């Protein structure tokens, strides 16, 4: 009889996984907020942030639009590794800053100009058009190495709109 009661009192594997997932999301949302503040502050001062908050060479980002669906769902969490233009290949998904915003799109073309400077052309998988931006090395934050689409529903609970964290909910 005590064994049955012990089984009932123990949390199920599913509950434990859900708790771990919530903790994981809260940690990454916090780091995302700190990354966003770091990018905005550095852009105001005229310098480009290439670090933000990271753990070694890795940093998280939250996908804020449907431009990369179905590969990366809106509000999913992605892990990026710091990179330079020389380590990025056509087909990689890169995170770069443009107009104080983080953009995460796939590289469709890599080339050099007449001065030997490398540039990337990018496109969202779900977009009908190629980005008008010519991505330079100074704009690149990193390369996406893993995306957790199953976190999108949890992250959505803490957002007012894509990319806008509801601080009261957190």
Secondary structure by P-SEA (a helix, b strand, c coil): caaaaaaaacccaaaaaaaaaaaaaaaaaaaaaaaaaaaaaaaaaccccccccccccccccccccccccccccccbbbbbcccccccccccbbbbbbcccbbbbbbbcccccccccbbbbbbbcccccccccccccccccccccccccccaaaaaaaacccccccccccc
